[in-house]
Amino acid sequence: MNYDAPSQKVSRSVRSLLASRGETITALSAATLIAESTLKRRLLGHSPYTLEETGYIAQHFGVSIPDLLRPPYEAPQAVAS
């Protein structure tokens, strides 16, 4: 079981989404209107995400807030029939 803080989970998801989509922090900042310096602090774990920021990020990536709290490495595995 993973006991990471919610902000740590969001950071992992955001880094994963940025990498998989070839997007930069600068582009995410422009799309969400969250200052680039703020995003960098959040991604480094220096300060937690606000609910509003998490919502803007989720909307930008087309995922739900719970999806951001469930990084890809924690996704449930399909059971083979």
N, C-alpha and C positions, 0 to 999 in steps of 0.2 A: 504494500500500500504506500502511496506517495503522500507525504505530509507537508509538501511545499506550500508556502503562502499563496493565496490567489494571484497576487501580482507577479510572483515568480512563474506561475503557470501561464499567465497572459503573456509575459515576456517571451517565454519559450515558443508559444504559439505564434506570436508576432514575428519573431526571428525566422521561424520556419516558413511562415507565409511569405515574408519578404524574399527569402532565398528561393522558394519554389516558384515564385512569380517573377523573379528577376527585378524586383522593385527596390528602390533605395529609401532610406529614412527621409531624405529630402522630399521625395515624391509622396510618401505617406503623410508627411507634415503638411504639404500643400493641399492634399486631398481632404484631410481631416480638420485643417485649421488649428492643429495643435503645434505649438512652437517646436522646431527641430531640437532645440536644447532640452525642452521638456521631455520629448520622446527619448532622447539619448539617456537622460537621467533615469527614466522609467525602465528602459531596456537594460541598463546597468544595475538596476536594483537599488538605486540611491534614494528613490522615493516611489510610493505606490501609485498605481493608476487610480483616477477617480472613476466613478460609475459612468459619468458622462463621456470621458475619454474612451473608456472601454466600449461604450455604445457606438461612438463615432468610428472607432477602429473596426468593430464588427461589421458595421454597415458598409464601410469601405471595401472590406474583403468579401462581403456577401455571406457572412456566417452569423450565427447567433452568439450572444454573450456566453452561454454555456459551452459552445464549441471552443471559445478561446480559453476556457478553464479546463478543457479536456484536450491537452496537446496530442498530436498524432501518435506519439509513442504510447499513449494510454488508451487509444481507441479499442473498443471491444472487438475481439476476434470473432469472425463468423464461424459457426459450427458446421463442419463438413457433414453432409448427409450420407 
